[in-house]
């Protein structure tokens, strides 16, 4: 529910609404704009607020939000959310490109890839130090040693990094080394992890689950934002359907739907959504044309030798070509 304050409402009147909501067991979020002050209130039973605050001094109007997700809804925050991660901007007129290997495998592999991503025009380095794999016998990542290499690559190139976190207990460790937490598709509804990521106040890239609906993705983001962490980006990475021609089915529809329903930045992962390098650039172009705010792409100096997801990884040369093509599409649709 939105409690819209009058233009001449003073600080005492605003605080009375905030404190009154909190005293009744609700969470209050103050939203200040150039021309308007709004107190967003979330919790069960918020319709009662119409009785409590409808005639309160300084209150202009109360607007109920019918959606199950509140904080992530565009009804709650009408302007696009824009936030910065150590120089990489999510949302706004520009496009952010994150790229790097599926897994951190060695110092040489990561540094070579990081320099290639930087040279091609990428804004962030991605790389998995902890890998949730379908088979317990597959490479599971280098763990903290991989995080240390990501930090070294950041120091060498200036690129901030994003890496996956798998359990609530891992959050403090990953936050020490990484600029942005990635919550993968398999953990989208790991509610303990969502709470921990929210409490960390660290930027979060939240990937859509394998068979999750758009509303379920937004509700997962709601868990993170319920802790006051507003630096959240949503990631469409393909969903599981009956089609087997590609690894997953890219839901391009999700991009404009998410942009219409939510104020959060929307990122698309063309690597996982296709599963084959030959399709990645085409889907990356489509994503930007559809309105995505950025991409996360897998890049490896020698995909045939990659320890995970080599078949969907681009070479540095292919990635550089993708960046050039995406830039042309972005310019055509009025993006930077």
Secondary structure, 3 states (H helix, E strand, C coil): CEEEECCCCCHHHHHHHHHHHHHCCCEEEEEECCCCEEEEEECCCCCHHHHHHCCCCCEEEEECCCCCCCCCECCCCCCCCCEEECCEEECCCCCEEEEECCECCCHHHHHHHHHHHHHHCCCEEECECCCCCCCCCCCCCCCHHHHHHHHHHHHHHCCEEEEECCCHHHHHHHHHHCCEEEECHHHCCCHHHHHHHHHHCCEEEEECCCCCCHHHHHHHHHHHHCCCCCCEEEEECCECCCCCCCCCECCCHHHHHHHHHECCEEEECHHHHHCCHHHHHHHHHHHHHHCCCEEEEEECCCHHHCCCCHHHCECHHHHHHHHHHHHHHHHHCCCC
